[in-house]
Amino acid sequence: MTGSLVGGALMGAAIYLLDILLRPQFANGGMELILFLIEGVACDLVYGLIEDSYTAGSGFGTNVSVKKSVVAALTIWLTDIFLRTSNFTGAGTEMIKFFIQGFIVMFALGYKM
């Protein structure tokens, strides 16, 4: 369970960092889909790094797949809808939101498809 909590925190940190850096550029004009796809690829990279740390992996970025990136992007999009992002104002509550999103994405990517 500790691995899932740490993995969820790492995924949440990746989502949070990209959201802060890229949201101003992609929030206007309906470009949020691209933002979610970029966040999905980042989550897939983080998930690959976490999985490689448990085994003798093949290195950074070699485990990225379109399927997992799209699943992560859809999960982030759906959790944004269900968590109602307008309810999370301030840095503390936003961190909680991104941890919850990262935790859910961790489980979505860990599900054997």
Secondary structure, DSSP 8 states (H G I E B T S, - for coil): -HHHHHHHHHHHHHHHHHHHHHHHHHTGGGTHHHHHHHHHHHHHHHHHHHHHHHTT---TTTT--HHHHHHHHHHHHHHHHHHTGGG--SHHHHHHHHHHHHHHHHHHHHS--
